């Protein structure tokens, strides 16, 4: 038998090309190939080869990057429930074959389109997340990472891949090169893959913020994220025809206390915009309480405070412009705001 010979009366036409090239021994047996025949085909110099324990590559020569990824998922995925079709469907391409297995780390970032990560074939290993209680061990090029709760995967070329923040945390956990960490985190934000807050949450959960080179990279990440958010806010004002505010100012009562800094302020209308870019490694509840206190103080003085998140500015700029415009238009219907001193921040 060669790898081009039909395996059994049960054809493989319903499988994708890569699934015709990489199958588990259980799938081969379900297509009528006996265990002895599998062993014969996988002998040295034979037409097939064992890619991983229980996973067979149905051709000689090196595996492609796609075959390596599918093989890693077949090795780590939970066996399908009896009676449930073992192959993916258009509506759920990974729920049976790839149940309880999610690609993460550098391989996931490469699949997400990162340029700072190596090509898939250059990676020494592929990280795969599985539930903590699964009895699996890392082997060959597959590194098994256990987690209490699998993240909801993103489908990339039909593969279940960890969202960028989680993939970043798993990749950073393995890196000691400060510059490599900084490049990955910077590309995540600059490339529009995710917001800094999401990355910081994952790094915090992974207990990585005790590492000095990670902390330094996160500080750069937050600064990068704020600069991008400020640029989006400026663009929103210009593109949607809002009146020009004064930018990046501190507000004070005349001869009185400091009221706080805001990112944009319209003195005539008494409207302020603040970007919600909470700093890393701080208690979010405490920081939100500080935001709330400042907002309450300003609004007692008749100043309307609009909070915008970097994510909303990125994904729904027109909607956010409408929110600010509504606040500006509503100024005519309320009492004038208290006079405050506006100082450069």
HUMOCOR-V985446 format. One record per residue. RES is the residue in one small letter. SS is DSSP state (helix for helix, strand for strand, loop for the rest). Layout:
BEGIN
RES:SS
RES:SS
END
This chain:
BEGIN
x:loop
x:loop
x:loop
x:loop
x:loop
x:loop
x:loop
x:loop
x:loop
x:loop
x:loop
x:loop
x:loop
x:loop
x:loop
x:loop
x:helix
x:helix
x:helix
x:helix
x:helix
x:strand
x:strand
x:strand
x:helix
x:helix
x:helix
x:helix
x:helix
x:helix
x:loop
x:loop
x:loop
x:loop
x:helix
x:helix
x:helix
x:helix
x:helix
x:helix
x:helix
x:loop
x:loop
x:loop
x:loop
x:loop
x:loop
x:loop
x:strand
x:strand
x:strand
x:strand
x:loop
x:loop
x:strand
x:strand
x:strand
x:loop
x:loop
x:loop
x:loop
x:loop
x:loop
x:loop
x:helix
x:helix
x:helix
x:helix
x:helix
x:helix
x:helix
x:helix
x:helix
x:helix
x:helix
x:helix
x:loop
x:loop
x:loop
x:loop
x:loop
x:loop
x:loop
x:loop
x:loop
x:loop
x:loop
x:loop
x:loop
x:loop
x:loop
x:loop
x:loop
x:loop
x:loop
x:loop
x:loop
x:loop
x:loop
x:loop
x:loop
x:strand
x:strand
x:strand
x:helix
x:helix
x:helix
x:helix
x:helix
x:helix
x:helix
x:loop
x:loop
x:loop
x:loop
x:loop
x:loop
x:loop
x:loop
x:helix
x:helix
x:helix
x:loop
x:loop
x:loop
x:strand
x:strand
x:strand
x:strand
x:strand
x:strand
x:loop
x:loop
x:loop
x:loop
x:loop
x:loop
x:loop
x:strand
x:loop
x:loop
x:strand
x:strand
x:strand
x:strand
x:strand
x:strand
x:loop
x:loop
x:loop
x:loop
x:loop
x:loop
x:strand
x:strand
x:strand
x:loop
x:loop
x:strand
x:strand
x:strand
x:loop
x:loop
x:helix
x:helix
x:helix
x:helix
x:helix
x:helix
x:helix
x:helix
x:helix
x:loop
x:loop
x:loop
x:loop
x:loop
x:helix
x:helix
x:helix
x:helix
x:helix
x:helix
x:helix
x:helix
x:helix
x:helix
x:helix
x:helix
x:helix
x:loop
x:loop
x:loop
x:loop
x:loop
x:helix
x:helix
x:helix
x:helix
x:helix
x:helix
x:helix
x:helix
x:helix
x:helix
x:loop
x:loop
x:loop
x:loop
x:loop
x:loop
x:helix
x:helix
x:helix
x:helix
x:helix
x:helix
x:helix
x:helix
x:helix
x:helix
x:helix
x:helix
x:helix
x:helix
x:helix
x:helix
x:helix
x:helix
x:helix
x:helix
x:helix
x:helix
x:helix
x:helix
x:helix
x:helix
x:helix
x:helix
x:loop
x:loop
x:loop
x:loop
x:loop
x:loop
x:strand
x:strand
x:strand
x:strand
x:strand
x:strand
x:strand
x:strand
x:loop
x:loop
x:loop
x:loop
x:strand
x:strand
x:strand
x:strand
x:strand
x:strand
x:strand
x:strand
x:strand
x:loop
x:loop
x:loop
x:loop
x:strand
x:strand
x:strand
x:strand
x:strand
x:loop
x:loop
x:loop
x:loop
x:loop
x:loop
x:loop
x:loop
x:helix
x:helix
x:helix
x:helix
x:helix
x:helix
x:helix
x:helix
x:helix
x:helix
x:helix
x:helix
x:helix
x:helix
x:helix
x:helix
x:helix
x:loop
x:loop
x:loop
x:strand
x:strand
x:strand
x:strand
x:strand
x:loop
x:helix
x:helix
x:helix
x:helix
x:helix
x:helix
x:loop
x:helix
x:helix
x:helix
x:helix
x:helix
x:helix
x:helix
x:helix
x:helix
x:helix
x:helix
x:helix
x:helix
x:helix
x:helix
x:helix
x:helix
x:loop
x:loop
x:loop
x:loop
x:loop
x:loop
x:strand
x:strand
x:strand
x:strand
x:strand
x:loop
END
